[in-house]
Amino acid sequence: MSARVTITEQGRSGDVVYSEDDQRITGWWEFAGGDAVAIVNMGSASEWKQGHPWAVERRAAILRFVADEVVRQKAGSCQAEIDADGGWITLKR
């Protein structure tokens, strides 16, 4: 498995793409306020059942991988909090 995360920016928001071999899961991000620097959404559990059945059993691990990669690539001083059911990743200072 060759997993990677690609982050694109379009102003104050953009896309987050998880790629694994020839499969993709596309989410989005935007800057936040307060103690949250940014939020990422990779889709809810029900959306994955419909659109990404190949990844459902590994959903928690994939979300953790995406969260870790977003922190590593763009927000080194932040910590990621994951709401697995909703697919939300909140980057906090």
PyMOL Python script that loads the backbone (N, CA, C, O; Angstrom):
from pymol import cmd

cmd.read_pdbstr("""\
ATOM      1  N   MET A   1       0.842  -1.176   0.000  1.00  0.00           N
ATOM      2  CA  MET A   1       0.000   0.000   0.000  1.00  0.00           C
ATOM      3  C   MET A   1       0.892   1.247   0.000  1.00  0.00           C
ATOM      4  O   MET A   1       1.808   1.369   0.814  1.00  0.00           O
ATOM      5  N   SER A   2       0.617   2.141  -0.899  1.00  0.00           N
ATOM      6  CA  SER A   2       1.370   3.395  -0.962  1.00  0.00           C
ATOM      7  C   SER A   2       0.402   4.553  -0.735  1.00  0.00           C
ATOM      8  O   SER A   2      -0.101   5.154  -1.684  1.00  0.00           O
ATOM      9  N   ALA A   3       0.155   4.849   0.518  1.00  0.00           N
ATOM     10  CA  ALA A   3      -0.796   5.907   0.870  1.00  0.00           C
ATOM     11  C   ALA A   3      -0.097   7.252   0.916  1.00  0.00           C
ATOM     12  O   ALA A   3       1.063   7.358   1.315  1.00  0.00           O
ATOM     13  N   ARG A   4      -0.835   8.291   0.493  1.00  0.00           N
ATOM     14  CA  ARG A   4      -0.308   9.649   0.613  1.00  0.00           C
ATOM     15  C   ARG A   4      -1.473  10.628   0.738  1.00  0.00           C
ATOM     16  O   ARG A   4      -2.612  10.316   0.392  1.00  0.00           O
ATOM     17  N   VAL A   5      -1.157  11.808   1.239  1.00  0.00           N
ATOM     18  CA  VAL A   5      -2.130  12.883   1.397  1.00  0.00           C
ATOM     19  C   VAL A   5      -1.621  14.090   0.627  1.00  0.00           C
ATOM     20  O   VAL A   5      -0.473  14.506   0.782  1.00  0.00           O
ATOM     21  N   THR A   6      -2.492  14.642  -0.202  1.00  0.00           N
ATOM     22  CA  THR A   6      -2.177  15.838  -0.968  1.00  0.00           C
ATOM     23  C   THR A   6      -3.108  16.948  -0.503  1.00  0.00           C
ATOM     24  O   THR A   6      -4.323  16.765  -0.429  1.00  0.00           O
ATOM     25  N   ILE A   7      -2.529  18.095  -0.192  1.00  0.00           N
ATOM     26  CA  ILE A   7      -3.303  19.245   0.286  1.00  0.00           C
ATOM     27  C   ILE A   7      -3.151  20.374  -0.720  1.00  0.00           C
ATOM     28  O   ILE A   7      -2.038  20.764  -1.073  1.00  0.00           O
ATOM     29  N   THR A   8      -4.287  20.892  -1.178  1.00  0.00           N
ATOM     30  CA  THR A   8      -4.253  22.038  -2.083  1.00  0.00           C
ATOM     31  C   THR A   8      -4.901  23.229  -1.393  1.00  0.00           C
ATOM     32  O   THR A   8      -5.768  23.071  -0.533  1.00  0.00           O
ATOM     33  N   GLU A   9      -4.472  24.408  -1.779  1.00  0.00           N
ATOM     34  CA  GLU A   9      -4.980  25.640  -1.186  1.00  0.00           C
ATOM     35  C   GLU A   9      -5.645  26.506  -2.240  1.00  0.00           C
ATOM     36  O   GLU A   9      -5.110  26.700  -3.332  1.00  0.00           O
ATOM     37  N   GLN A  10      -6.824  27.028  -1.898  1.00  0.00           N
ATOM     38  CA  GLN A  10      -7.516  28.015  -2.704  1.00  0.00           C
ATOM     39  C   GLN A  10      -7.983  29.120  -1.752  1.00  0.00           C
ATOM     40  O   GLN A  10      -9.131  29.130  -1.306  1.00  0.00           O
ATOM     41  N   GLY A  11      -7.085  30.035  -1.456  1.00  0.00           N
ATOM     42  CA  GLY A  11      -7.415  31.084  -0.489  1.00  0.00           C
ATOM     43  C   GLY A  11      -7.445  30.532   0.922  1.00  0.00           C
ATOM     44  O   GLY A  11      -6.459  29.971   1.399  1.00  0.00           O
ATOM     45  N   ARG A  12      -8.589  30.693   1.594  1.00  0.00           N
ATOM     46  CA  ARG A  12      -8.739  30.271   2.985  1.00  0.00           C
ATOM     47  C   ARG A  12      -9.278  28.851   3.132  1.00  0.00           C
ATOM     48  O   ARG A  12      -9.702  28.452   4.217  1.00  0.00           O
ATOM     49  N   SER A  13      -9.262  28.094   2.046  1.00  0.00           N
ATOM     50  CA  SER A  13      -9.753  26.727   2.079  1.00  0.00           C
ATOM     51  C   SER A  13      -9.041  25.907   1.006  1.00  0.00           C
ATOM     52  O   SER A  13      -8.112  26.392   0.362  1.00  0.00           O
ATOM     53  N   GLY A  14      -9.475  24.683   0.821  1.00  0.00           N
ATOM     54  CA  GLY A  14      -8.878  23.843  -0.210  1.00  0.00           C
ATOM     55  C   GLY A  14      -9.312  22.401  -0.077  1.00  0.00           C
ATOM     56  O   GLY A  14     -10.276  22.089   0.622  1.00  0.00           O
ATOM     57  N   ASP A  15      -8.594  21.530  -0.750  1.00  0.00           N
ATOM     58  CA  ASP A  15      -8.908  20.112  -0.769  1.00  0.00           C
ATOM     59  C   ASP A  15      -7.849  19.310  -0.032  1.00  0.00           C
ATOM     60  O   ASP A  15      -6.681  19.693   0.034  1.00  0.00           O
ATOM     61  N   VAL A  16      -8.290  18.191   0.520  1.00  0.00           N
ATOM     62  CA  VAL A  16      -7.408  17.202   1.125  1.00  0.00           C
ATOM     63  C   VAL A  16      -7.748  15.882   0.442  1.00  0.00           C
ATOM     64  O   VAL A  16      -8.891  15.429   0.497  1.00  0.00           O
ATOM     65  N   VAL A  17      -6.764  15.271  -0.197  1.00  0.00           N
ATOM     66  CA  VAL A  17      -7.002  14.032  -0.934  1.00  0.00           C
ATOM     67  C   VAL A  17      -6.131  12.926  -0.352  1.00  0.00           C
ATOM     68  O   VAL A  17      -4.906  13.035  -0.292  1.00  0.00           O
ATOM     69  N   TYR A  18      -6.802  11.854   0.074  1.00  0.00           N
ATOM     70  CA  TYR A  18      -6.112  10.643   0.509  1.00  0.00           C
ATOM     71  C   TYR A  18      -6.058   9.717  -0.697  1.00  0.00           C
ATOM     72  O   TYR A  18      -7.093   9.391  -1.279  1.00  0.00           O
ATOM     73  N   SER A  19      -4.857   9.292  -1.076  1.00  0.00           N
ATOM     74  CA  SER A  19      -4.671   8.400  -2.219  1.00  0.00           C
ATOM     75  C   SER A  19      -3.997   7.124  -1.751  1.00  0.00           C
ATOM     76  O   SER A  19      -3.058   7.143  -0.956  1.00  0.00           O
ATOM     77  N   GLU A  20      -4.502   6.020  -2.267  1.00  0.00           N
ATOM     78  CA  GLU A  20      -3.940   4.712  -1.934  1.00  0.00           C
ATOM     79  C   GLU A  20      -4.031   3.870  -3.202  1.00  0.00           C
ATOM     80  O   GLU A  20      -5.120   3.493  -3.633  1.00  0.00           O
ATOM     81  N   ASP A  21      -2.885   3.585  -3.788  1.00  0.00           N
ATOM     82  CA  ASP A  21      -2.850   2.883  -5.063  1.00  0.00           C
ATOM     83  C   ASP A  21      -3.711   3.648  -6.070  1.00  0.00           C
ATOM     84  O   ASP A  21      -3.391   4.794  -6.382  1.00  0.00           O
ATOM     85  N   ASP A  22      -4.782   3.060  -6.584  1.00  0.00           N
ATOM     86  CA  ASP A  22      -5.617   3.766  -7.565  1.00  0.00           C
ATOM     87  C   ASP A  22      -6.928   4.278  -6.959  1.00  0.00           C
ATOM     88  O   ASP A  22      -7.832   4.678  -7.693  1.00  0.00           O
ATOM     89  N   GLN A  23      -7.035   4.269  -5.632  1.00  0.00           N
ATOM     90  CA  GLN A  23      -8.239   4.738  -4.936  1.00  0.00           C
ATOM     91  C   GLN A  23      -8.012   6.125  -4.346  1.00  0.00           C
ATOM     92  O   GLN A  23      -6.889   6.486  -3.997  1.00  0.00           O
ATOM     93  N   ARG A  24      -9.108   6.908  -4.238  1.00  0.00           N
ATOM     94  CA  ARG A  24      -9.006   8.261  -3.666  1.00  0.00           C
ATOM     95  C   ARG A  24     -10.221   8.574  -2.796  1.00  0.00           C
ATOM     96  O   ARG A  24     -11.344   8.151  -3.070  1.00  0.00           O
ATOM     97  N   ILE A  25      -9.948   9.327  -1.745  1.00  0.00           N
ATOM     98  CA  ILE A  25     -11.005   9.908  -0.922  1.00  0.00           C
ATOM     99  C   ILE A  25     -10.696  11.393  -0.851  1.00  0.00           C
ATOM    100  O   ILE A  25      -9.626  11.794  -0.394  1.00  0.00           O
ATOM    101  N   THR A  26     -11.642  12.206  -1.307  1.00  0.00           N
ATOM    102  CA  THR A  26     -11.428  13.650  -1.351  1.00  0.00           C
ATOM    103  C   THR A  26     -12.249  14.330  -0.266  1.00  0.00           C
ATOM    104  O   THR A  26     -13.450  14.094  -0.136  1.00  0.00           O
ATOM    105  N   GLY A  27     -11.585  15.171   0.505  1.00  0.00           N
ATOM    106  CA  GLY A  27     -12.230  15.982   1.515  1.00  0.00           C
ATOM    107  C   GLY A  27     -11.885  17.444   1.279  1.00  0.00           C
ATOM    108  O   GLY A  27     -11.358  17.809   0.228  1.00  0.00           O
ATOM    109  N   TRP A  28     -12.184  18.265   2.259  1.00  0.00           N
ATOM    110  CA  TRP A  28     -11.889  19.695   2.144  1.00  0.00           C
ATOM    111  C   TRP A  28     -11.404  20.201   3.490  1.00  0.00           C
ATOM    112  O   TRP A  28     -11.579  19.553   4.522  1.00  0.00           O
ATOM    113  N   TRP A  29     -10.792  21.374   3.452  1.00  0.00           N
ATOM    114  CA  TRP A  29     -10.348  22.032   4.679  1.00  0.00           C
ATOM    115  C   TRP A  29     -10.669  23.511   4.578  1.00  0.00           C
ATOM    116  O   TRP A  29     -10.859  24.049   3.487  1.00  0.00           O
ATOM    117  N   GLU A  30     -10.728  24.158   5.733  1.00  0.00           N
ATOM    118  CA  GLU A  30     -10.824  25.623   5.787  1.00  0.00           C
ATOM    119  C   GLU A  30     -10.258  26.105   7.111  1.00  0.00           C
ATOM    120  O   GLU A  30     -10.243  25.377   8.103  1.00  0.00           O
ATOM    121  N   PHE A  31      -9.794  27.344   7.106  1.00  0.00           N
ATOM    122  CA  PHE A  31      -9.302  27.943   8.343  1.00  0.00           C
ATOM    123  C   PHE A  31     -10.453  28.100   9.309  1.00  0.00           C
ATOM    124  O   PHE A  31     -11.601  28.275   8.900  1.00  0.00           O
ATOM    125  N   ALA A  32     -10.144  28.037  10.601  1.00  0.00           N
ATOM    126  CA  ALA A  32     -11.154  28.133  11.653  1.00  0.00           C
ATOM    127  C   ALA A  32     -10.829  29.322  12.557  1.00  0.00           C
ATOM    128  O   ALA A  32      -9.982  30.151  12.224  1.00  0.00           O
ATOM    129  N   GLY A  33     -11.503  29.397  13.689  1.00  0.00           N
ATOM    130  CA  GLY A  33     -11.267  30.475  14.633  1.00  0.00           C
ATOM    131  C   GLY A  33     -11.103  29.927  16.038  1.00  0.00           C
ATOM    132  O   GLY A  33     -11.205  28.721  16.263  1.00  0.00           O
ATOM    133  N   GLY A  34     -10.849  30.821  16.979  1.00  0.00           N
ATOM    134  CA  GLY A  34     -10.643  30.417  18.364  1.00  0.00           C
ATOM    135  C   GLY A  34      -9.369  29.609  18.504  1.00  0.00           C
ATOM    136  O   GLY A  34      -8.336  29.965  17.937  1.00  0.00           O
ATOM    137  N   ASP A  35      -9.439  28.514  19.264  1.00  0.00           N
ATOM    138  CA  ASP A  35      -8.253  27.683  19.426  1.00  0.00           C
ATOM    139  C   ASP A  35      -8.092  26.669  18.290  1.00  0.00           C
ATOM    140  O   ASP A  35      -7.120  25.913  18.260  1.00  0.00           O
ATOM    141  N   ALA A  36      -9.042  26.657  17.365  1.00  0.00           N
ATOM    142  CA  ALA A  36      -8.931  25.784  16.190  1.00  0.00           C
ATOM    143  C   ALA A  36      -8.295  26.561  15.045  1.00  0.00           C
ATOM    144  O   ALA A  36      -8.780  27.624  14.658  1.00  0.00           O
ATOM    145  N   VAL A  37      -7.222  26.029  14.516  1.00  0.00           N
ATOM    146  CA  VAL A  37      -6.518  26.671  13.404  1.00  0.00           C
ATOM    147  C   VAL A  37      -7.209  26.365  12.091  1.00  0.00           C
ATOM    148  O   VAL A  37      -7.354  27.240  11.237  1.00  0.00           O
ATOM    149  N   ALA A  38      -7.634  25.123  11.931  1.00  0.00           N
ATOM    150  CA  ALA A  38      -8.297  24.701  10.699  1.00  0.00           C
ATOM    151  C   ALA A  38      -9.168  23.491  10.987  1.00  0.00           C
ATOM    152  O   ALA A  38      -8.972  22.786  11.977  1.00  0.00           O
ATOM    153  N   ILE A  39     -10.137  23.261  10.103  1.00  0.00           N
ATOM    154  CA  ILE A  39     -10.953  22.060  10.159  1.00  0.00           C
ATOM    155  C   ILE A  39     -10.850  21.351   8.817  1.00  0.00           C
ATOM    156  O   ILE A  39     -10.742  21.976   7.762  1.00  0.00           O
ATOM    157  N   VAL A  40     -10.888  20.037   8.895  1.00  0.00           N
ATOM    158  CA  VAL A  40     -10.842  19.184   7.712  1.00  0.00           C
ATOM    159  C   VAL A  40     -12.055  18.275   7.781  1.00  0.00           C
ATOM    160  O   VAL A  40     -12.399  17.785   8.856  1.00  0.00           O
ATOM    161  N   ASN A  41     -12.707  18.043   6.654  1.00  0.00           N
ATOM    162  CA  ASN A  41     -13.776  17.065   6.618  1.00  0.00           C
ATOM    163  C   ASN A  41     -13.498  16.071   5.506  1.00  0.00           C
ATOM    164  O   ASN A  41     -13.317  16.447   4.348  1.00  0.00           O
ATOM    165  N   MET A  42     -13.467  14.795   5.873  1.00  0.00           N
ATOM    166  CA  MET A  42     -13.200  13.725   4.910  1.00  0.00           C
ATOM    167  C   MET A  42     -14.450  12.913   4.592  1.00  0.00           C
ATOM    168  O   MET A  42     -14.355  11.863   3.957  1.00  0.00           O
ATOM    169  N   GLY A  43     -15.604  13.376   5.019  1.00  0.00           N
ATOM    170  CA  GLY A  43     -16.860  12.679   4.747  1.00  0.00           C
ATOM    171  C   GLY A  43     -17.292  11.815   5.918  1.00  0.00           C
ATOM    172  O   GLY A  43     -16.465  11.278   6.655  1.00  0.00           O
ATOM    173  N   SER A  44     -18.595  11.692   6.074  1.00  0.00           N
ATOM    174  CA  SER A  44     -19.152  10.919   7.185  1.00  0.00           C
ATOM    175  C   SER A  44     -19.024   9.420   6.932  1.00  0.00           C
ATOM    176  O   SER A  44     -18.719   8.981   5.823  1.00  0.00           O
ATOM    177  N   ALA A  45     -19.264   8.653   7.983  1.00  0.00           N
ATOM    178  CA  ALA A  45     -19.210   7.189   7.865  1.00  0.00           C
ATOM    179  C   ALA A  45     -20.213   6.701   6.832  1.00  0.00           C
ATOM    180  O   ALA A  45     -19.903   5.799   6.054  1.00  0.00           O
ATOM    181  N   SER A  46     -21.398   7.272   6.810  1.00  0.00           N
ATOM    182  CA  SER A  46     -22.399   6.836   5.828  1.00  0.00           C
ATOM    183  C   SER A  46     -21.984   7.202   4.402  1.00  0.00           C
ATOM    184  O   SER A  46     -22.273   6.458   3.465  1.00  0.00           O
ATOM    185  N   GLU A  47     -21.314   8.335   4.233  1.00  0.00           N
ATOM    186  CA  GLU A  47     -20.818   8.702   2.902  1.00  0.00           C
ATOM    187  C   GLU A  47     -19.747   7.717   2.430  1.00  0.00           C
ATOM    188  O   GLU A  47     -19.681   7.385   1.246  1.00  0.00           O
ATOM    189  N   TRP A  48     -18.921   7.259   3.346  1.00  0.00           N
ATOM    190  CA  TRP A  48     -17.888   6.275   2.979  1.00  0.00           C
ATOM    191  C   TRP A  48     -18.530   4.945   2.592  1.00  0.00           C
ATOM    192  O   TRP A  48     -18.062   4.290   1.661  1.00  0.00           O
ATOM    193  N   LYS A  49     -19.590   4.534   3.283  1.00  0.00           N
ATOM    194  CA  LYS A  49     -20.261   3.278   2.933  1.00  0.00           C
ATOM    195  C   LYS A  49     -20.772   3.327   1.499  1.00  0.00           C
ATOM    196  O   LYS A  49     -20.732   2.328   0.782  1.00  0.00           O
ATOM    197  N   GLN A  50     -21.251   4.494   1.089  1.00  0.00           N
ATOM    198  CA  GLN A  50     -21.764   4.668  -0.272  1.00  0.00           C
ATOM    199  C   GLN A  50     -20.640   4.834  -1.293  1.00  0.00           C
ATOM    200  O   GLN A  50     -20.635   4.167  -2.328  1.00  0.00           O
ATOM    201  N   GLY A  51     -19.693   5.720  -1.003  1.00  0.00           N
ATOM    202  CA  GLY A  51     -18.703   6.109  -2.002  1.00  0.00           C
ATOM    203  C   GLY A  51     -17.342   5.444  -1.919  1.00  0.00           C
ATOM    204  O   GLY A  51     -16.599   5.421  -2.901  1.00  0.00           O
ATOM    205  N   HIS A  52     -17.005   4.895  -0.743  1.00  0.00           N
ATOM    206  CA  HIS A  52     -15.668   4.322  -0.551  1.00  0.00           C
ATOM    207  C   HIS A  52     -15.739   3.010   0.230  1.00  0.00           C
ATOM    208  O   HIS A  52     -15.073   2.870   1.257  1.00  0.00           O
ATOM    209  N   PRO A  53     -16.536   2.046  -0.239  1.00  0.00           N
ATOM    210  CA  PRO A  53     -16.680   0.798   0.528  1.00  0.00           C
ATOM    211  C   PRO A  53     -15.368   0.058   0.733  1.00  0.00           C
ATOM    212  O   PRO A  53     -15.234  -0.696   1.697  1.00  0.00           O
ATOM    213  N   TRP A  54     -14.410   0.252  -0.139  1.00  0.00           N
ATOM    214  CA  TRP A  54     -13.092  -0.388  -0.017  1.00  0.00           C
ATOM    215  C   TRP A  54     -12.337   0.066   1.222  1.00  0.00           C
ATOM    216  O   TRP A  54     -11.418  -0.616   1.674  1.00  0.00           O
ATOM    217  N   ALA A  55     -12.725   1.233   1.784  1.00  0.00           N
ATOM    218  CA  ALA A  55     -11.979   1.808   2.902  1.00  0.00           C
ATOM    219  C   ALA A  55     -12.726   1.791   4.233  1.00  0.00           C
ATOM    220  O   ALA A  55     -12.170   2.194   5.254  1.00  0.00           O
ATOM    221  N   VAL A  56     -13.960   1.335   4.236  1.00  0.00           N
ATOM    222  CA  VAL A  56     -14.795   1.434   5.438  1.00  0.00           C
ATOM    223  C   VAL A  56     -14.176   0.728   6.643  1.00  0.00           C
ATOM    224  O   VAL A  56     -14.175   1.277   7.744  1.00  0.00           O
ATOM    225  N   GLU A  57     -13.656  -0.472   6.448  1.00  0.00           N
ATOM    226  CA  GLU A  57     -13.101  -1.224   7.584  1.00  0.00           C
ATOM    227  C   GLU A  57     -11.855  -0.570   8.165  1.00  0.00           C
ATOM    228  O   GLU A  57     -11.508  -0.822   9.319  1.00  0.00           O
ATOM    229  N   ARG A  58     -11.181   0.260   7.387  1.00  0.00           N
ATOM    230  CA  ARG A  58      -9.955   0.930   7.847  1.00  0.00           C
ATOM    231  C   ARG A  58     -10.164   2.424   8.071  1.00  0.00           C
ATOM    232  O   ARG A  58      -9.200   3.188   8.117  1.00  0.00           O
ATOM    233  N   ARG A  59     -11.403   2.835   8.208  1.00  0.00           N
ATOM    234  CA  ARG A  59     -11.745   4.257   8.313  1.00  0.00           C
ATOM    235  C   ARG A  59     -10.972   4.969   9.420  1.00  0.00           C
ATOM    236  O   ARG A  59     -10.396   6.031   9.180  1.00  0.00           O
ATOM    237  N   ALA A  60     -10.949   4.413  10.609  1.00  0.00           N
ATOM    238  CA  ALA A  60     -10.264   5.069  11.739  1.00  0.00           C
ATOM    239  C   ALA A  60      -8.776   5.248  11.444  1.00  0.00           C
ATOM    240  O   ALA A  60      -8.212   6.306  11.722  1.00  0.00           O
ATOM    241  N   ALA A  61      -8.145   4.231  10.890  1.00  0.00           N
ATOM    242  CA  ALA A  61      -6.710   4.306  10.574  1.00  0.00           C
ATOM    243  C   ALA A  61      -6.446   5.324   9.466  1.00  0.00           C
ATOM    244  O   ALA A  61      -5.452   6.048   9.514  1.00  0.00           O
ATOM    245  N   ILE A  62      -7.325   5.383   8.474  1.00  0.00           N
ATOM    246  CA  ILE A  62      -7.153   6.346   7.387  1.00  0.00           C
ATOM    247  C   ILE A  62      -7.329   7.767   7.900  1.00  0.00           C
ATOM    248  O   ILE A  62      -6.547   8.651   7.552  1.00  0.00           O
ATOM    249  N   LEU A  63      -8.351   7.998   8.727  1.00  0.00           N
ATOM    250  CA  LEU A  63      -8.545   9.343   9.293  1.00  0.00           C
ATOM    251  C   LEU A  63      -7.339   9.758  10.136  1.00  0.00           C
ATOM    252  O   LEU A  63      -6.914  10.911  10.078  1.00  0.00           O
ATOM    253  N   ARG A  64      -6.791   8.836  10.911  1.00  0.00           N
ATOM    254  CA  ARG A  64      -5.605   9.143  11.728  1.00  0.00           C
ATOM    255  C   ARG A  64      -4.423   9.465  10.816  1.00  0.00           C
ATOM    256  O   ARG A  64      -3.666  10.394  11.096  1.00  0.00           O
ATOM    257  N   PHE A  65      -4.254   8.710   9.730  1.00  0.00           N
ATOM    258  CA  PHE A  65      -3.174   8.963   8.782  1.00  0.00           C
ATOM    259  C   PHE A  65      -3.328  10.346   8.161  1.00  0.00           C
ATOM    260  O   PHE A  65      -2.356  11.094   8.059  1.00  0.00           O
ATOM    261  N   VAL A  66      -4.547  10.691   7.744  1.00  0.00           N
ATOM    262  CA  VAL A  66      -4.802  12.016   7.160  1.00  0.00           C
ATOM    263  C   VAL A  66      -4.494  13.098   8.190  1.00  0.00           C
ATOM    264  O   VAL A  66      -3.812  14.072   7.873  1.00  0.00           O
ATOM    265  N   ALA A  67      -4.982  12.942   9.401  1.00  0.00           N
ATOM    266  CA  ALA A  67      -4.747  13.932  10.451  1.00  0.00           C
ATOM    267  C   ALA A  67      -3.252  14.126  10.702  1.00  0.00           C
ATOM    268  O   ALA A  67      -2.776  15.258  10.781  1.00  0.00           O
ATOM    269  N   ASP A  68      -2.519  13.031  10.825  1.00  0.00           N
ATOM    270  CA  ASP A  68      -1.081  13.111  11.071  1.00  0.00           C
ATOM    271  C   ASP A  68      -0.351  13.787   9.910  1.00  0.00           C
ATOM    272  O   ASP A  68       0.573  14.571  10.125  1.00  0.00           O
ATOM    273  N   GLU A  69      -0.765  13.484   8.690  1.00  0.00           N
ATOM    274  CA  GLU A  69      -0.131  14.085   7.523  1.00  0.00           C
ATOM    275  C   GLU A  69      -0.439  15.575   7.395  1.00  0.00           C
ATOM    276  O   GLU A  69       0.435  16.351   7.008  1.00  0.00           O
ATOM    277  N   VAL A  70      -1.654  15.981   7.710  1.00  0.00           N
ATOM    278  CA  VAL A  70      -1.998  17.406   7.658  1.00  0.00           C
ATOM    279  C   VAL A  70      -1.159  18.168   8.681  1.00  0.00           C
ATOM    280  O   VAL A  70      -0.637  19.242   8.381  1.00  0.00           O
ATOM    281  N   VAL A  71      -1.030  17.620   9.878  1.00  0.00           N
ATOM    282  CA  VAL A  71      -0.190  18.255  10.898  1.00  0.00           C
ATOM    283  C   VAL A  71       1.256  18.316  10.415  1.00  0.00           C
ATOM    284  O   VAL A  71       1.891  19.366  10.501  1.00  0.00           O
ATOM    285  N   ARG A  72       1.780  17.204   9.910  1.00  0.00           N
ATOM    286  CA  ARG A  72       3.170  17.160   9.454  1.00  0.00           C
ATOM    287  C   ARG A  72       3.429  18.148   8.314  1.00  0.00           C
ATOM    288  O   ARG A  72       4.434  18.860   8.322  1.00  0.00           O
ATOM    289  N   GLN A  73       2.530  18.189   7.345  1.00  0.00           N
ATOM    290  CA  GLN A  73       2.755  19.009   6.155  1.00  0.00           C
ATOM    291  C   GLN A  73       2.461  20.494   6.362  1.00  0.00           C
ATOM    292  O   GLN A  73       3.151  21.341   5.795  1.00  0.00           O
ATOM    293  N   LYS A  74       1.447  20.821   7.166  1.00  0.00           N
ATOM    294  CA  LYS A  74       0.981  22.209   7.206  1.00  0.00           C
ATOM    295  C   LYS A  74       0.850  22.836   8.579  1.00  0.00           C
ATOM    296  O   LYS A  74       0.773  24.060   8.678  1.00  0.00           O
ATOM    297  N   ALA A  75       0.822  22.048   9.638  1.00  0.00           N
ATOM    298  CA  ALA A  75       0.500  22.622  10.950  1.00  0.00           C
ATOM    299  C   ALA A  75       1.301  21.943  12.055  1.00  0.00           C
ATOM    300  O   ALA A  75       0.729  21.371  12.983  1.00  0.00           O
ATOM    301  N   GLY A  76       2.609  22.007  11.953  1.00  0.00           N
ATOM    302  CA  GLY A  76       3.501  21.300  12.860  1.00  0.00           C
ATOM    303  C   GLY A  76       3.318  21.602  14.331  1.00  0.00           C
ATOM    304  O   GLY A  76       3.663  20.773  15.174  1.00  0.00           O
ATOM    305  N   SER A  77       2.785  22.768  14.665  1.00  0.00           N
ATOM    306  CA  SER A  77       2.611  23.116  16.072  1.00  0.00           C
ATOM    307  C   SER A  77       1.213  22.769  16.592  1.00  0.00           C
ATOM    308  O   SER A  77       0.866  23.123  17.719  1.00  0.00           O
ATOM    309  N   CYS A  78       0.424  22.091  15.789  1.00  0.00           N
ATOM    310  CA  CYS A  78      -0.959  21.770  16.163  1.00  0.00           C
ATOM    311  C   CYS A  78      -1.115  20.302  16.541  1.00  0.00           C
ATOM    312  O   CYS A  78      -0.257  19.466  16.257  1.00  0.00           O
ATOM    313  N   GLN A  79      -2.239  20.024  17.190  1.00  0.00           N
ATOM    314  CA  GLN A  79      -2.661  18.661  17.474  1.00  0.00           C
ATOM    315  C   GLN A  79      -3.987  18.438  16.768  1.00  0.00           C
ATOM    316  O   GLN A  79      -4.793  19.360  16.648  1.00  0.00           O
ATOM    317  N   ALA A  80      -4.215  17.220  16.301  1.00  0.00           N
ATOM    318  CA  ALA A  80      -5.440  16.892  15.587  1.00  0.00           C
ATOM    319  C   ALA A  80      -6.411  16.141  16.493  1.00  0.00           C
ATOM    320  O   ALA A  80      -6.044  15.171  17.156  1.00  0.00           O
ATOM    321  N   GLU A  81      -7.653  16.609  16.506  1.00  0.00           N
ATOM    322  CA  GLU A  81      -8.733  15.898  17.189  1.00  0.00           C
ATOM    323  C   GLU A  81      -9.653  15.359  16.104  1.00  0.00           C
ATOM    324  O   GLU A  81     -10.027  16.081  15.180  1.00  0.00           O
ATOM    325  N   ILE A  82     -10.018  14.078  16.221  1.00  0.00           N
ATOM    326  CA  ILE A  82     -10.798  13.422  15.179  1.00  0.00           C
ATOM    327  C   ILE A  82     -12.181  13.049  15.699  1.00  0.00           C
ATOM    328  O   ILE A  82     -12.311  12.419  16.749  1.00  0.00           O
ATOM    329  N   ASP A  83     -13.214  13.444  14.954  1.00  0.00           N
ATOM    330  CA  ASP A  83     -14.583  12.969  15.152  1.00  0.00           C
ATOM    331  C   ASP A  83     -14.814  11.939  14.053  1.00  0.00           C
ATOM    332  O   ASP A  83     -15.189  12.286  12.933  1.00  0.00           O
ATOM    333  N   ALA A  84     -14.587  10.672  14.381  1.00  0.00           N
ATOM    334  CA  ALA A  84     -14.580   9.614  13.369  1.00  0.00           C
ATOM    335  C   ALA A  84     -15.924   9.449  12.665  1.00  0.00           C
ATOM    336  O   ALA A  84     -15.947   9.232  11.453  1.00  0.00           O
ATOM    337  N   ASP A  85     -17.031   9.545  13.375  1.00  0.00           N
ATOM    338  CA  ASP A  85     -18.326   9.330  12.739  1.00  0.00           C
ATOM    339  C   ASP A  85     -18.617  10.397  11.682  1.00  0.00           C
ATOM    340  O   ASP A  85     -19.090  10.094  10.587  1.00  0.00           O
ATOM    341  N   GLY A  86     -18.325  11.644  12.032  1.00  0.00           N
ATOM    342  CA  GLY A  86     -18.587  12.738  11.099  1.00  0.00           C
ATOM    343  C   GLY A  86     -17.480  12.965  10.088  1.00  0.00           C
ATOM    344  O   GLY A  86     -17.686  13.647   9.084  1.00  0.00           O
ATOM    345  N   GLY A  87     -16.298  12.395  10.345  1.00  0.00           N
ATOM    346  CA  GLY A  87     -15.173  12.594   9.446  1.00  0.00           C
ATOM    347  C   GLY A  87     -14.474  13.926   9.627  1.00  0.00           C
ATOM    348  O   GLY A  87     -13.738  14.370   8.746  1.00  0.00           O
ATOM    349  N   TRP A  88     -14.700  14.569  10.773  1.00  0.00           N
ATOM    350  CA  TRP A  88     -14.109  15.881  11.060  1.00  0.00           C
ATOM    351  C   TRP A  88     -12.758  15.725  11.730  1.00  0.00           C
ATOM    352  O   TRP A  88     -12.586  14.901  12.629  1.00  0.00           O
ATOM    353  N   ILE A  89     -11.806  16.521  11.285  1.00  0.00           N
ATOM    354  CA  ILE A  89     -10.493  16.618  11.913  1.00  0.00           C
ATOM    355  C   ILE A  89     -10.304  18.091  12.270  1.00  0.00           C
ATOM    356  O   ILE A  89     -10.324  18.954  11.391  1.00  0.00           O
ATOM    357  N   THR A  90     -10.121  18.376  13.558  1.00  0.00           N
ATOM    358  CA  THR A  90      -9.930  19.734  14.010  1.00  0.00           C
ATOM    359  C   THR A  90      -8.479  19.903  14.437  1.00  0.00           C
ATOM    360  O   THR A  90      -7.985  19.168  15.293  1.00  0.00           O
ATOM    361  N   LEU A  91      -7.802  20.872  13.838  1.00  0.00           N
ATOM    362  CA  LEU A  91      -6.418  21.160  14.199  1.00  0.00           C
ATOM    363  C   LEU A  91      -6.411  22.277  15.218  1.00  0.00           C
ATOM    364  O   LEU A  91      -6.852  23.393  14.945  1.00  0.00           O
ATOM    365  N   LYS A  92      -5.897  21.958  16.410  1.00  0.00           N
ATOM    366  CA  LYS A  92      -5.877  22.930  17.505  1.00  0.00           C
ATOM    367  C   LYS A  92      -4.455  23.245  17.915  1.00  0.00           C
ATOM    368  O   LYS A  92      -3.550  22.416  17.815  1.00  0.00           O
ATOM    369  N   ARG A  93      -4.286  24.491  18.388  1.00  0.00           N
ATOM    370  CA  ARG A  93      -2.977  24.930  18.878  1.00  0.00           C
ATOM    371  C   ARG A  93      -2.614  24.194  20.144  1.00  0.00           C
ATOM    372  O   ARG A  93      -1.546  24.427  20.709  1.00  0.00           O
TER     373      ARG A  93
END
""", "prot")
cmd.dss("prot")
cmd.show_as("cartoon", "prot")
cmd.util.cbc("prot")
cmd.orient("prot")
